[in-house]
Amino acid sequence: MDQDVVARPGVERLPVSGWDALFRSATGFGVSVALVAFVTLVWHDAVDLALPSILMSSVGWLHESKDRRHKVAAVVSGGLSAVVAVGAVILLGGGPPDFSRDVACAALGVLAGSQIYAAITRRQ
């Protein structure tokens, strides 16, 4: 295999600031909330999938291949987002899925995930 293809020496990996990471994940959060809200109007059982779909969408919008250590940062930020969101759901009393509670808990998870993504990409 050619060394140029494997190493890609011409690709410069860039760190991401906290504001940029927050903007990316907030954009994904907003788009996903709007999409899930529309789907739940048509199919009410989709509220069960609101929390995971919002979190996955925000991490998807956050991740860019030009970022430094983007794969590790995406996995860690997704995991932390899930832990924070599920922890917030448990602290708020659990129970059956509620759209507004899931959106609020996902917002906390997205905030934490975006900042850990930025911290990992900025690490030397």
N, C-alpha and C positions, 0 to 999 in steps of 0.2 A: 504494500500500500504506500502511496506517495506521502511523504512527510508533510507537504503543504496542506493536504486535505485533512489530516489528523490534527495538526497543531494550530492551523490558521493563525500564523504569526501577524498578519495584517489587521486582525480584528482587535480593536481597542475596547476593553471592558471599562465601563464607567460606573462610579458610585452614584447612588441615588440619595438625594436629600430627603429629610423627613417630610417637608412640604410637598415635594413631588410624589412621594409614595402615598401620602394622604390624599392628594388630588386624584391620582390614578385609582386608588381603591374606592374613594367616595364616588367617582364616576361610575364604576362598576356596581357599586351599592345602589345608587339611584336608578340606574337602568334596570337592574335586577328587581328592585322593589316595584317599579312600575310594571314590569312584565309579569311578575308573580301576582300583583294585585289584579291585573286584567284577567289572568288565567283563573284566579279564584272566583271572580265574578261569574265566569262561565262554568267552571267545575269546582265546586266547593271543597271537594276532598283534596285539592291541591294545596290547601293550607298546611297539611302535614309535611309537605316538602319545602315550605317557605324558608325555614332556617338554613338547611343545607344548601339549597340552590342559591340563596343570597351570598352565603360565605364562599362558595365555589366560584361564583361570578366575580366577586370582588378580588379574589386571588388571581383569577384569570386576567382581569384588567390590570392588575398590579404588575404581573410578570412580563418582562421584556427580555429578549435574548441578548441584547447588547449590554445588559447590566452585569457588573462584576459579581461572580458567584451566584448567578440568577437561579440555578436549579436548587441549590441548598437553601437559599433565601425563600424561594417559593414554597418548598416543603415545610420549612420551619414556620413560616408565617401562616400557612394554612392550618398546621397543627395547633399553633397558639390561638389562632382565631376560633377554631372549634372548641378548644378547652375553655377559653374565656366566655364564649357565647353559651355553651352548655352550663358552665358554672353560674352564669347570670340567670339562666332559666331555672336552675335548681334553687338559687337564692330568692327568686321571685315567687316561689311556691310550686313550680312544676305544674302538674295537671295537664289537661288536654291542650292541644295546640291552640294558640290564640295569635292571630296575625299581628296585632299591634305589639304584643309582648315579644314575639319572635323578631320583629323588625328592630325593636329597641335593643334586644340582646345581641342581634347580629351587628348592630352599629358599634357596640362595645368591642365585639370580636374583631371587626374590621379595623377599628382604631388601633388596637393592640397589634394586630397582624401587620398593618402597614408600617408601623414604627420599628418592629423587629426586622422587617424586610430591609428598611433603610439602614438599620444598624449593621446588618450582616453585609450588605453591599459596600458599606463605608469602611469596614474593618480591613486593616492592612495586612 
